[in-house]
Amino acid sequence: MDVLKTDLCIVGGGPAGMMAGLLFARAGVRTLVLEKHADFLRDFRGDTVHPSTLEIFGELGLVDELLSRPHARAETFTAIVAGEEIPFADFGALDVSCPFVALMPQWDFLDCTADAAREYPSFSLRMEAEVTDLAEEQGRVTGVRLADGQTIRARLVLAADGRHSVIRDQAGLPLEDLGAPMDVFWFRISKPKTKENRTSFLVGAGQVMALIDRGDYWQSAYVFPKGGAERIKAKGIEAFRSAVAAGAPMLAGRIHELRSWEDVKLLAVSLNRLKQWHRPGLLLIGDAAHAMSPMGGVGINLAIQDAVAAANILADPMAAGEDPDLLLEQVQERRMMPTRVIQTIQRVAQERVIGPLLEEPRLIERPPRLLQLFKRSSWLRRRVATLVGIGIRPESVRSPEA
């Protein structure tokens, strides 16, 4: 049987996997990233690059290269409730080098990261490499098996293969499901370019929507009760267009661009986390370790923070030939607290705000008093921007460059 050996085998070429690949290869660890698709061109993935991630690219000397790729910049997030616009997150007030959220197609983000990683001779990326199983010996993970029959042997397998992780299922690690009362339909509607980015969250009678301003189109999210996709589809695309136009009047003039259900993609929202992120020879990070709600678009940035923490703790010892198994627990200890905090906030918001709005449609005549406070308090807008844009316990690159 065909066997390939490496030091680190990363399963999944998403944000966490590619960032880990860059950092470990940068430290001199022989690294192989396996991505099951032929390219990165998949729409409606996490496209929000927050200030914390831009800081990491700045530390690596790559932020100018990243921002040379197509993107839009959002300095504020706005809620539109009962027709009233209320800014609730002011990223422009943050004391960081890039005080904005970069709205960038994920394939551009991944291409930039991959290009940077290829500068290091210890980095390899293999596309169309689908992992089907773990290789194990005497209870220790020793590598992975591919759909084509090849086995990859590695000192450490790093699973970053997303919320539907094959590795997580194979590893049999205990998963805690925190529940999610909603799912999301994603679609895009064209728009004229405006001087200011108009990314907004809309709340109406029984409706919650997010409109991400991507310059010449809205990346739109229509939120509905968990498991309701088929019920909505059964009413037909015309009924869906009418519901969207009612909730987001700015889309009404171009709602005809939703020609059929082929233009609408379902995201089944999950909120969960592993109780244990590792086994001997194996570590899971990003959505494979903790699936996040799309609220705030923080999932991609938490995943990248995981990758930075893993490299900070493991890369130098692995480059020196040390056994990584004794250090895997440190990665989980470092990243579990911020994961718990953000997921708790998301869970409370889902259960106490979004869930009731979706299940009990009622006319909202004016924004709640708490939300109205954001119009008068720059401190509140800055605090939300810090939580969303910087996060809890942000990481800084400490892994070496060989």
Residue pairs with C-beta under 8 A, 6 or more apart in sequence:
1 149
1 150
1 151
2 149
2 150
2 151
3 150
3 151
3 152
3 153
4 32
4 150
4 151
4 152
4 153
5 152
5 153
5 154
6 30
6 31
6 32
6 124
6 152
6 153
6 154
7 29
7 30
7 31
7 154
7 155
7 156
7 318
8 24
8 29
8 30
8 31
8 32
8 154
8 155
8 156
8 158
8 318
9 32
9 34
9 143
9 144
9 152
9 154
9 156
9 157
9 158
10 17
10 20
10 21
10 24
10 31
10 32
10 33
10 34
10 157
10 158
10 160
11 17
11 34
11 131
11 144
11 157
11 158
11 159
11 160
11 161
11 166
11 167
12 33
12 34
12 35
12 159
12 160
12 161
12 162
12 165
12 286
12 288
13 21
13 33
13 34
13 35
13 37
13 40
13 110
13 114
13 125
13 127
14 45
14 106
14 110
14 160
14 161
14 162
14 286
14 287
14 303
15 46
15 106
15 109
15 110
15 113
15 286
15 300
15 303
15 304
15 307
16 160
16 285
16 286
16 287
16 288
16 303
16 304
16 306
16 307
17 33
17 35
17 158
17 160
17 161
17 286
17 307
18 33
18 110
18 113
18 114
18 117
19 56
19 113
19 303
19 304
19 307
19 308
20 158
20 160
20 285
20 307
20 310
20 311
21 31
21 33
21 113
21 114
21 117
21 123
21 125
22 60
22 113
22 116
22 117
22 120
22 123
23 307
23 308
23 311
23 315
23 397
23 399
24 31
24 122
24 311
24 314
24 315
24 318
24 399
25 31
25 117
25 120
25 122
25 123
26 60
26 117
26 120
26 315
26 399
26 400
26 401
26 402
27 311
27 315
27 316
27 318
27 319
27 399
27 400
27 401
27 402
28 122
28 319
28 400
28 402
29 122
29 315
29 318
29 319
30 122
31 122
31 123
31 124
32 124
32 125
32 126
32 152
32 154
33 117
33 123
33 124
33 125
33 126
34 126
34 129
34 131
34 144
34 146
34 152
35 125
35 126
35 127
35 128
35 129
36 128
36 129
36 130
36 131
37 127
37 128
38 127
38 128
39 107
39 127
40 106
40 107
40 110
40 111
41 107
42 106
42 107
43 105
43 188
43 265
44 186
44 219
44 265
44 267
45 106
46 106
46 294
46 297
46 299
46 300
47 103
47 104
47 105
47 106
47 109
47 212
47 214
47 219
47 297
47 300
48 101
48 102
48 103
48 212
48 297
48 298
48 300
48 301
49 66
49 71
49 101
49 102
49 103
49 104
49 109
49 300
49 301
50 101
50 297
50 298
50 300
50 301
50 388
50 389
50 390
50 391
51 91
51 94
51 96
51 98
51 99
51 100
51 101
51 389
51 390
52 301
52 304
52 305
52 389
52 390
52 391
52 394
52 395
53 300
53 301
53 304
54 63
54 66
54 67
54 96
54 97
54 98
54 102
55 96
55 97
55 98
55 394
55 396
56 304
56 308
56 395
56 396
56 397
57 63
57 66
58 97
58 98
59 396
59 397
60 116
60 397
62 112
62 116
63 97
63 98
65 112
65 115
65 116
66 102
66 104
66 109
66 112
67 98
67 102
69 104
69 108
69 109
69 111
69 112
70 104
70 105
70 108
71 102
71 103
71 104
71 108
72 102
72 103
72 104
72 197
72 213
72 214
72 215
73 100
73 101
73 102
73 103
73 197
74 91
74 100
74 101
74 103
74 197
74 199
74 213
75 90
75 91
75 92
75 99
75 100
75 101
75 197
76 87
76 89
76 90
76 91
76 92
76 197
76 199
76 381
77 87
77 88
77 89
77 91
77 101
77 199
77 200
77 201
77 384
77 385
77 388
78 85
78 86
78 87
78 88
78 198
78 199
78 200
78 201
79 85
79 86
79 87
79 88
79 200
79 201
79 202
79 203
79 367
79 371
79 374
80 86
80 200
80 201
80 202
80 203
81 202
81 203
81 204
81 364
81 366
81 367
81 368
81 371
82 204
82 364
82 365
82 366
82 367
84 366
84 367
85 200
86 367
86 371
86 372
86 374
86 375
87 374
87 375
87 381
88 371
88 374
88 380
88 381
88 384
89 381
89 384
89 385
89 388
89 389
90 378
90 381
90 382
90 384
90 385
91 99
91 100
91 101
91 385
91 389
92 99
92 100
93 99
93 378
93 381
93 382
93 385
94 382
94 385
94 386
94 389
94 390
96 389
96 390
101 199
101 297
101 389
103 197
103 199
103 212
103 213
103 214
103 219
106 300
114 125
117 123
117 125
118 125
120 402
122 402
129 146
129 148
130 146
130 147
130 148
131 144
131 145
131 146
131 147
131 161
131 166
131 167
132 145
132 146
132 147
132 166
133 144
133 145
133 170
134 141
134 143
134 144
134 145
134 157
134 167
134 170
134 171
134 282
135 141
135 142
135 143
135 144
135 145
135 151
135 152
135 153
136 142
136 281
139 280
140 279
140 280
140 281
140 325
141 157
141 171
141 279
141 280
141 281
141 282
142 153
142 154
142 281
143 151
143 152
143 153
143 154
143 157
144 151
144 152
144 154
144 157
144 167
145 151
145 152
146 152
154 281
155 281
155 318
155 323
155 324
156 281
156 282
156 283
156 314
156 318
156 324
157 167
157 281
157 282
157 283
158 283
158 284
158 285
158 310
159 165
159 167
159 168
159 171
159 282
159 283
159 284
159 285
159 288
159 289
160 284
160 285
160 286
160 288
160 303
160 307
161 167
161 168
161 288
162 286
162 287
162 288
163 270
163 287
163 288
163 291
165 284
165 287
165 288
167 282
167 284
167 288
168 175
168 274
168 284
168 288
168 289
171 279
171 282
171 284
173 274
173 275
173 276
173 277
173 279
173 284
174 274
174 275
174 276
175 272
175 273
175 274
175 275
176 272
176 273
176 274
176 275
177 270
177 271
177 272
178 271
178 272
178 273
178 343
178 347
179 271
179 347
179 350
179 351
180 226
180 269
180 270
180 271
180 293
180 350
181 225
181 226
181 350
181 351
181 354
181 355
181 358
181 359
182 208
182 223
182 224
182 225
182 226
182 269
182 350
182 354
182 355
182 358
183 223
183 224
183 225
183 226
183 227
183 228
183 229
183 266
183 267
183 268
183 269
184 221
184 222
184 223
184 224
184 266
184 267
184 269
184 294
185 221
185 222
185 224
185 229
185 232
185 240
185 264
185 265
185 266
185 267
186 219
186 220
186 221
186 264
186 265
186 266
186 267
187 220
187 222
187 258
187 263
187 264
187 265
188 214
188 217
188 218
188 219
188 220
188 257
188 263
189 217
189 218
189 220
189 251
189 254
189 255
189 257
189 258
190 216
190 217
190 218
190 254
190 257
191 213
191 216
191 217
191 218
191 250
191 254
192 216
193 215
193 216
194 213
197 213
198 211
198 213
199 211
199 212
199 213
200 210
200 211
200 213
201 208
201 209
201 210
201 211
202 208
202 209
202 210
202 211
202 247
202 248
203 357
203 364
204 246
204 247
204 364
205 361
205 362
205 363
205 364
206 357
206 358
206 360
206 361
206 362
207 222
207 223
207 243
207 246
207 247
207 357
207 361
208 223
208 354
208 357
208 358
209 220
209 221
209 222
209 223
209 244
209 247
209 248
210 220
210 221
210 223
210 294
211 218
211 219
211 220
211 221
211 248
211 250
211 251
212 218
212 219
212 220
212 221
218 250
218 251
220 244
220 248
220 251
221 267
221 294
222 240
222 243
222 244
222 247
223 354
223 358
224 232
224 358
225 355
225 358
225 359
226 269
229 266
232 239
232 240
233 240
233 261
237 258
237 259
237 260
237 261
240 258
240 264
241 255
241 256
241 258
244 251
244 255
244 258
245 251
245 252
245 255
257 263
258 264
267 294
269 293
269 294
270 291
270 293
271 291
271 292
271 293
271 343
271 346
271 347
271 350
272 290
272 291
273 289
273 290
273 291
273 339
273 340
273 343
274 284
274 289
274 290
276 332
277 283
277 284
277 285
277 289
277 328
277 331
277 332
277 335
277 336
278 284
278 328
278 329
278 331
278 332
280 325
281 325
282 328
283 310
283 314
283 324
283 328
283 331
285 303
285 306
285 307
285 310
285 331
285 335
286 299
286 302
286 303
286 306
286 307
287 299
287 303
289 306
289 335
289 339
290 302
290 339
290 343
291 299
292 298
292 299
292 302
292 342
292 343
292 346
293 299
293 343
293 346
293 347
293 350
295 346
295 349
295 350
296 346
296 388
297 388
298 342
298 388
298 391
301 391
302 338
302 339
302 342
302 391
305 335
305 338
305 391
305 393
305 394
305 395
306 331
306 335
308 395
308 396
308 397
308 399
309 331
309 334
309 335
309 395
310 331
311 397
311 399
312 395
312 397
312 398
312 399
313 327
313 330
313 331
313 334
314 324
314 327
314 328
314 331
315 399
315 400
316 399
316 400
317 324
317 327
318 324
319 400
319 402
334 393
337 392
337 393
338 391
338 392
338 393
341 392
342 391
342 392
345 387
373 380
374 380
374 381
374 384
